[in-house]
Amino acid sequence: MEVWRPANYIIFVRVNPKVIVDGAEVGKIKNGESIFFETTPGEHEIQVKALTTANYKAKLDLHEGSIIKVGTDVVGWLLEAVESKS
């Protein structure tokens, strides 16, 4: 699987949050970069731990080739499973 953070998010641009899948850290993600990890298809709990007080969670149904989009907006972090990076 891939976790992708588009470079177009300007809020928290210098923050490199931890990405946690089913309780295990798979890496830290920088603005405009991707990280890759192995998992099985199905429902998984995805967390983004940005700062000591921030911890955003989502349960996503992932399939082969899923991309998890991580970003920020005015209200906080977003987690979304997408089919492509476009």
C-alpha positions, 0 to 999 in steps of 0.5 A: 500500500502507499500513503501519499501526502500531496505538496499542495497542502501548506498548513503544517508543511514542516510537520512530518507526521507518523503514519500508524496502521493497525497500531504499528508505525509504518513511517513518517511522511513529508510534504509531497512524498509517499511511503509504502508498506505491506498489508492485506486487503480489507478494513484497517485502522489508519492514524496520523500522529502529527504533534504530541496532542494530535492523533487522527484516526480513520477506518479504511477499507483497503484493496490491492493498489489502494492509496491513502491520501494524507493532507491538512486543511483549515480544520485538521488532517484528512485521511482518504483512500483514493484510486489514483494520485490525481 
